[in-house]
Amino acid sequence: MPRSAPCTASTAPEQLAADFRDAMRRVASSVTLITTRDAQGAPHGMAASAVIPVSMDPPSILVAVNRNSGLHPTLSAEGRFCVNL
C-alpha cells in the first residue's frame, strides 16, 4: 500500500482525516468477550475492543458497556460477569 506524504500545517483536513483512518486501520487490537448469565441461566455476551487495565493490586480492569447494548440490562441485574481474554 503506498504511503502518503507527511502531514504538515498546510495539509488539507480531508487528507488528514484519510491519513488518520489509514493509520488507525493498521493498529493491532484484540477483542475481549464479556459474558454473563441471566436469572434463568441463559448466556449473554458481547465483544469489547476497549478493555483497560486499571490496577494490579487489587487486580482491576475497566470495561465500558453502552446502556443501549443488549448486554447492559442483564449485566446490571446480575452484577456478575466474566472477561474472556
Secondary structure, DSSP 4 states (H G I P E B T S, - for coil): -PPPPPP-TTS-HHHHHHHHHHHHHTS----EEEEEE-TT--EEEEEES-EEEEEETTEEEEE---TTSSSHHHHHHH---EEE-
